[in-house]
Amino acid sequence: MTQETPTAKVEPMIRFSNVNKNYGGFQALVDINAEVARGEVVVVCGPSGSGKSTLIRTVNRLEEIHSGTITFDGRSVHGKMRGSELNHLRSRIGFVFQSFNLFPHLSALENVTISPVKVNGVDREQARDRAMRLLDRVGLSAKANAYPAQLSGGQQQRVAIARALAMEPPAMLFDEPTSALDPEMVGEVLAVMRGLAADGMTMMCVTHEMGFAREVADRVWFMDAGQILETAEPSVFFGDPQHARAQRFLSDLRH
């Protein structure tokens, strides 16, 4: 009889351990313990002011924490590091904001090209070739030479996604990427995000788009008052939420 060797536990892409965050006397995050596996899509939802955006912004250290640890790909995010180390860490975590944050004086192509060239030292022609492939992936190769002011909100957000992907990050964070868009533009951005999920990208998404959560997420985290009150697969969360606050949240959405 052969003895099976135990399989090594795969390190999660993102891990929160006893994370707390304060703004003065207000506690924005309360004892957060959670993990995002490699290739997993997690949607973070909850009422306004529940701590969702604060949580996702701690992953690339846009927000500092007051206690606990966060690891990304096995490395502590909030440990001591030089500015160059922090820049390298952030280059590996794609981040898409509510506001598109494109450089207004650069074309779509230049917006996607600039970081690989300036930060990673990629050859300019190589970076341009990859940028064109990424713009094609988000359906905007025809708009490569357009400036942000010449693009719709949905197009600008798709350029922002292409820009984040240009750094070839192992994970992507989305902080309410459709909240600043007109309703008819939301679908085109969500379609790009669906494509990333289908390709196996590790993703954390703060969003109010519950249809997207139901369809694309591997797990839903429900937050309120700085805590993760419930974590479940979408079918369970939307069909049979366990926490009373989650039940009320979903009931309010339906009405």
KESETOR-321991 format. One record per residue (C-alpha): residue number from 1; residue in three letters; x, y, z. Coordinates in Angstrom, 1 decimal. Example, Ala and Ser with C-alpha at 12.3 -4.5 7.8 and 13.67 -1.06 7.14 Angstrom:
2
1  ALA  12.3  -4.5  7.8
2  SER  13.7  -1.1  7.1
! end
This chain:
255
1  MET  0.0  0.0  0.0
2  THR  1.6  3.3  -1.1
3  GLN  1.5  6.2  1.2
4  GLU  0.1  9.4  -0.4
5  THR  2.2  12.5  -0.1
6  PRO  0.3  15.4  1.3
7  THR  -0.3  18.1  -1.3
8  ALA  1.2  21.5  -0.5
9  LYS  -1.3  24.2  0.3
10  VAL  -1.4  26.8  -2.4
11  GLU  -0.7  30.3  -1.1
12  PRO  -3.6  32.6  -1.8
13  MET  -3.0  35.6  -4.0
14  ILE  -4.4  38.0  -1.4
15  ARG  -4.7  37.4  2.4
16  PHE  -6.1  39.7  5.0
17  SER  -5.3  38.7  8.6
18  ASN  -6.8  40.7  11.5
19  VAL  -6.8  43.9  9.5
20  ASN  -8.0  47.1  11.2
21  LYS  -8.2  50.6  9.8
22  ASN  -9.2  53.8  11.6
23  TYR  -9.9  57.4  10.5
24  GLY  -9.5  59.3  13.7
25  GLY  -12.1  57.8  16.0
26  PHE  -14.0  56.0  13.2
27  GLN  -13.1  52.4  12.6
28  ALA  -13.4  51.8  8.9
29  LEU  -12.2  48.1  8.9
30  VAL  -12.8  45.8  11.8
31  ASP  -10.8  42.5  12.2
32  ILE  -10.9  41.5  8.5
33  ASN  -9.8  37.9  7.9
34  ALA  -10.3  36.7  4.3
35  GLU  -8.5  35.2  1.4
36  VAL  -8.7  35.5  -2.4
37  ALA  -7.4  32.4  -4.2
38  ARG  -5.4  32.5  -7.4
39  GLY  -7.7  32.8  -10.4
40  GLU  -10.7  33.6  -8.1
41  VAL  -13.2  36.4  -8.8
42  VAL  -14.4  38.0  -5.5
43  VAL  -17.2  40.7  -5.6
44  VAL  -17.3  42.9  -2.5
45  CYS  -20.8  44.4  -2.0
46  GLY  -22.7  46.2  0.7
47  PRO  -24.3  49.5  1.6
48  SER  -22.5  52.8  1.0
49  GLY  -20.0  53.5  3.8
50  SER  -19.5  49.9  4.7
51  GLY  -15.8  49.9  4.0
52  LYS  -15.7  48.2  0.6
53  SER  -13.5  50.8  -1.2
54  THR  -11.2  51.2  1.9
55  LEU  -10.7  47.4  1.9
56  ILE  -9.7  47.1  -1.7
57  ARG  -7.4  50.2  -1.5
58  THR  -5.4  48.6  1.3
59  VAL  -4.3  45.8  -1.1
60  ASN  -2.0  48.1  -3.0
61  ARG  -1.4  50.4  -0.1
62  LEU  -3.3  53.4  -1.3
63  GLU  -4.7  53.2  2.3
64  GLU  -2.5  52.3  5.2
65  ILE  -3.7  49.9  7.9
66  HIS  -3.4  50.3  11.7
67  SER  -3.0  46.6  12.6
68  GLY  -2.9  43.2  11.1
69  THR  -1.2  42.0  7.9
70  ILE  -2.1  41.9  4.2
71  THR  -0.1  39.7  1.9
72  PHE  -0.1  39.8  -1.9
73  ASP  1.4  36.8  -3.7
74  GLY  3.1  35.8  -0.5
75  ARG  4.6  39.2  0.3
76  SER  3.6  41.6  3.1
77  VAL  2.0  44.7  1.6
78  HIS  2.3  46.9  4.6
79  GLY  5.8  46.0  5.9
80  LYS  8.7  48.3  5.6
81  MET  9.7  48.9  2.1
82  ARG  11.5  51.6  0.0
83  GLY  9.6  53.7  -2.5
84  SER  11.0  51.7  -5.4
85  GLU  9.8  48.5  -3.7
86  LEU  6.3  49.9  -3.2
87  ASN  6.2  51.0  -6.9
88  HIS  7.2  47.5  -8.0
89  LEU  4.4  46.0  -5.8
90  ARG  1.8  48.4  -7.2
91  SER  2.9  47.6  -10.7
92  ARG  1.9  44.0  -10.1
93  ILE  -1.6  44.9  -8.9
94  GLY  -3.8  46.3  -11.6
95  PHE  -6.2  49.0  -10.2
96  VAL  -9.2  50.5  -12.0
97  PHE  -10.8  53.5  -10.3
98  GLN  -14.3  55.0  -10.4
99  SER  -12.9  58.0  -12.2
100  PHE  -10.8  56.9  -15.1
101  ASN  -7.6  58.9  -14.2
102  LEU  -6.3  58.9  -17.8
103  PHE  -3.6  61.4  -18.7
104  PRO  -5.7  64.0  -20.7
105  HIS  -2.7  65.1  -22.9
106  LEU  -1.9  61.6  -24.0
107  SER  -3.7  59.5  -26.6
108  ALA  -5.3  56.2  -25.6
109  LEU  -2.3  54.3  -27.1
110  GLU  0.1  56.6  -25.2
111  ASN  -1.8  56.1  -21.9
112  VAL  -1.5  52.3  -22.2
113  THR  2.2  52.5  -23.3
114  ILE  3.6  54.9  -20.8
115  SER  3.9  52.8  -17.6
116  PRO  5.6  49.7  -19.2
117  VAL  8.2  52.0  -20.7
118  LYS  8.8  54.3  -17.8
119  VAL  8.4  51.9  -14.9
120  ASN  9.5  48.5  -16.3
121  GLY  11.9  49.8  -19.0
122  VAL  10.1  47.9  -21.8
123  ASP  11.3  48.8  -25.3
124  ARG  8.9  51.5  -26.7
125  GLU  8.0  49.6  -29.9
126  GLN  7.4  46.4  -27.9
127  ALA  5.2  48.4  -25.5
128  ARG  3.3  50.0  -28.4
129  ASP  2.6  46.5  -30.0
130  ARG  1.3  45.2  -26.7
131  ALA  -0.7  48.3  -26.1
132  MET  -2.4  47.9  -29.5
133  ARG  -3.2  44.3  -28.7
134  LEU  -4.8  45.3  -25.4
135  LEU  -6.8  48.1  -27.0
136  ASP  -8.0  45.6  -29.5
137  ARG  -8.9  43.3  -26.6
138  VAL  -11.1  46.0  -25.0
139  GLY  -12.6  46.8  -28.4
140  LEU  -10.8  50.2  -28.9
141  SER  -8.1  49.6  -31.5
142  ALA  -9.8  52.1  -33.8
143  LYS  -9.6  54.8  -31.0
144  ALA  -5.8  54.3  -30.4
145  ASN  -5.0  57.9  -31.4
146  ALA  -8.0  59.5  -29.7
147  TYR  -7.5  61.6  -26.6
148  PRO  -9.6  61.0  -23.4
149  ALA  -11.8  64.1  -24.1
150  GLN  -12.7  62.5  -27.4
151  LEU  -13.9  59.3  -25.8
152  SER  -17.1  58.4  -24.0
153  GLY  -16.9  57.4  -20.3
154  GLY  -17.2  53.7  -21.1
155  GLN  -14.4  54.0  -23.7
156  GLN  -12.2  55.8  -21.2
157  GLN  -12.8  53.1  -18.6
158  ARG  -11.9  50.4  -21.1
159  VAL  -8.7  52.3  -21.9
160  ALA  -8.0  52.4  -18.1
161  ILE  -8.4  48.6  -17.9
162  ALA  -6.1  48.2  -20.9
163  ARG  -3.6  50.5  -19.1
164  ALA  -3.7  48.3  -16.0
165  LEU  -3.3  45.1  -18.0
166  ALA  -0.2  46.6  -19.8
167  MET  1.8  46.0  -16.7
168  GLU  0.9  42.2  -16.9
169  PRO  -0.3  42.1  -13.3
170  PRO  -1.2  38.7  -11.7
171  ALA  -4.3  40.3  -10.1
172  MET  -6.8  43.2  -10.9
173  LEU  -8.7  45.4  -8.4
174  PHE  -11.8  47.2  -9.5
175  ASP  -13.2  50.0  -7.3
176  GLU  -16.8  50.6  -8.5
177  PRO  -15.6  50.8  -12.1
178  THR  -19.1  51.5  -13.5
179  SER  -20.4  54.0  -10.9
180  ALA  -19.4  57.1  -12.9
181  LEU  -20.9  55.8  -16.2
182  ASP  -24.2  56.4  -17.9
183  PRO  -26.3  53.2  -17.8
184  GLU  -25.9  52.4  -21.5
185  MET  -22.1  52.4  -21.0
186  VAL  -22.0  50.0  -18.1
187  GLY  -22.4  46.9  -20.2
188  GLU  -19.4  47.5  -22.3
189  VAL  -17.1  47.8  -19.3
190  LEU  -18.7  44.7  -17.6
191  ALA  -18.1  42.7  -20.8
192  VAL  -14.4  43.4  -20.6
193  MET  -14.4  42.3  -17.0
194  ARG  -16.3  39.1  -17.9
195  GLY  -13.6  38.4  -20.4
196  LEU  -10.8  38.8  -17.9
197  ALA  -12.6  36.5  -15.4
198  ALA  -13.1  33.9  -18.2
199  ASP  -9.3  34.0  -18.8
200  GLY  -8.6  33.2  -15.2
201  MET  -7.5  36.6  -13.9
202  THR  -7.5  37.0  -10.1
203  MET  -10.0  39.8  -9.4
204  MET  -11.4  41.7  -6.5
205  CYS  -14.3  43.9  -7.6
206  VAL  -16.2  46.5  -5.5
207  THR  -19.5  47.0  -7.4
208  HIS  -23.2  47.6  -7.1
209  GLU  -23.8  45.5  -10.3
210  MET  -25.4  42.5  -8.7
211  GLY  -26.2  40.9  -12.1
212  PHE  -22.4  40.8  -12.7
213  ALA  -21.8  39.4  -9.2
214  ARG  -24.4  36.7  -9.7
215  GLU  -23.0  35.7  -13.1
216  VAL  -19.2  36.1  -12.8
217  ALA  -18.1  36.0  -9.1
218  ASP  -16.8  32.8  -7.6
219  ARG  -17.6  34.3  -4.1
220  VAL  -19.4  37.3  -2.8
221  TRP  -18.3  39.1  0.3
222  PHE  -21.0  41.2  2.0
223  MET  -19.7  44.1  4.1
224  ASP  -21.3  46.4  6.6
225  ALA  -19.8  48.7  9.3
226  GLY  -16.3  47.7  8.3
227  GLN  -16.8  44.0  8.7
228  ILE  -17.2  41.1  6.3
229  LEU  -20.5  39.7  7.6
230  GLU  -21.1  37.0  5.0
231  THR  -19.0  35.2  2.3
232  ALA  -20.7  32.8  0.0
233  GLU  -21.0  31.5  -3.6
234  PRO  -23.4  33.8  -5.6
235  SER  -26.1  31.2  -5.8
236  VAL  -26.2  30.9  -2.0
237  PHE  -25.8  34.6  -1.3
238  PHE  -28.5  35.7  -3.6
239  GLY  -30.8  32.7  -3.0
240  ASP  -30.4  32.1  0.8
241  PRO  -28.4  34.9  2.6
242  GLN  -27.7  33.9  6.2
243  HIS  -27.0  37.2  7.9
244  ALA  -30.0  39.5  8.7
245  ARG  -28.1  42.5  7.4
246  ALA  -27.5  40.8  4.1
247  GLN  -31.1  39.7  3.9
248  ARG  -32.2  43.4  4.4
249  PHE  -29.7  44.6  1.8
250  LEU  -30.9  42.3  -0.9
251  SER  -34.5  43.0  0.0
252  ASP  -33.9  46.7  -0.4
253  LEU  -32.3  46.1  -3.8
254  ARG  -35.2  44.1  -5.1
255  HIS  -37.6  46.8  -4.1
! end
